[in-house]
Amino acid sequence: MAWTKILEVNALSPGAREVVKVGNRNILVLNHENQLYAVENSCPHLKLPMKSGKIQDGAIVCSFHRSAFDLNTGEVKTWCPWPPGVGKLLSMVSAAKTLPVFPLRVEDGNILIDLPE
């Protein structure tokens, strides 16, 4: 594993979200209920940003078409249920895909991430 420093831990207070650039990826790092998570900041459906997504039942929900992804695994919980009548059409744009999630750890006051090569 190649851990990379991305933020100081005190820069991410409870409820905070930051998008950090690591290599060619934009990673959304968030502090939800004092638990740190890191996910791709691009919804796997239409590549729209995830930063404004709500957190519900352990998932981050895309604010554009309401697909929901488990914060721990990235697995799809719901795929394109919205907008009514159009959601089914939107779901045909691409098959359901997991949201990439990345391991984090805190060391010496810093948040470190491990990204696949």
C-alpha positions, 0 to 999 in steps of 0.5 A: 500500500502506498499511503499519501497525505491528503489533509490535516485531520483538523481541517475536516471537522464533523460534517465537513467535506473536501475535494482533494486532487490526488494524481488524476482523481478528484476524491471527496473526503468527508467527516460524517458523525466523526467517521472519515470516508473517501469516495470518487467525487464523480457519480458513476452514472453521469459523472456529476459531482458527489460533494453536494450529496446527502448522507442517508442510512449509511449512503451518499445520495447523488443530488442530481438523480438520487442514486445512493451508494454505500459509504463503506463499500460503494455498492449501489443501494438505489439506482436512478429512482428520480426524477419520476417518469424520467428516472427509468430512462436515465437508468438506461443511460448506463448500468448500475456501477459501484462508486469507488471508495478508498481506505483512509487512516489518520497518522500524526495528525494527517489523513492518508489515503491509499489509491490503487495504482 
